[in-house]
Amino acid sequence: MMNTQVVNASVDLQWEVVKNNSAFLKKRRGFPTKFSSEKFNLTGKNYYGSSGLVQPKGVDIRADFENKAIVVTTKRGKDPKSLYFSHR
C-alpha cells in the first residue's frame, strides 16, 4: 500500500503549472489572448486574477434550462466542508 501525503502548494506555483497546460484552454484565431472555460472564471480569459482553478474564492453563474433557473455557486475557500454553496 502506498502512503500519500497532501502537500499544499502556493497559488503562484499552481498558476505556473496550469496557465499553459489546462484542459479548459480555448485558443481563438485573431485574438492574442487565450480564453478559458473553467468553472469560477467569470471573464473567460486565461489570467491569474480570474482563474477559477487556483484562486481560493470565486463565484460562478450558470443557467439551468431544465428548471428555468439561474444557479449561483460560490467557492468559499480551501476548506472541503464548505467549498461550494449553490443557490437557485
N, C-alpha and C positions, 0 to 999 in steps of 0.2 A: 504494500500500500504506500502510495506517495504522499508525503506531507506537503501541503501547500500553505503558503503564507501570503496574506493580502498585504500589499505594500501601497501606501498612499503616495501617489506622485503629485508634484505640483501642477497647477493649472497650466503654467508655461510649458512644462515638459509634455503634458498631454496634448497641447495645441501643436507643438512641433511634430508630434507623431501623426496627428490626424489632418493637418492642414493640406497636405498634398496626397494623402492616402486614405480616402474615405469613400464608402460605397454611396454616399449621398451627394457627391460632387457632380455638377452638371456644367458642361462647357458649351457655350453658345457661339456661333460664328458671328463675327463682327463686334463682339463685346470683349474688352480686355480683362474684365473681372470674371471670376469663377462664381457660380451660383451653387447653392446647397439646398437640399430638400429635407433636411433633418428636422426632427421634432424640436420645439422650443426655439426655433430660429424664425423670428417674425419678418425679418427683412429679406431673407432668401439669399443673402450674399455670404460668401465664404470669408468672413473676417473673424478675428479673435474676439472682439466685443460682442458679436451677435451669434456666436457658435453655441448651439444648444447642447453639444456633446461635452464640452469642457467647463462651461460655466455652472457654478453650484445652484444658481437660482434662475428661473425662467418662466415664461408664460407662453402657452400655445392655444391658438384658436382654430377650431375645425368645424366644418358643417356636417351635421348628421342628417342625411337626406331621407333616411327611412322614418325617423321620428320627427322630422321637420323641426330640428332644434340646432342651436349653436352650442358646442361643447367648449368650455374654457377650462384648461388644465394648467395648474401651477406646479412648478418644481421648487420645493422649499429649501432644499439643502442636501447635504450628503447623508443625512440620517435615513436609512432604508425604511424605517417605520412610518415616516411622514414625507415620503418622497413625492408622491403625486396626490393631487386633490382635483377632482373633476366636478364641474357644476353645469347643469343643463338649463 
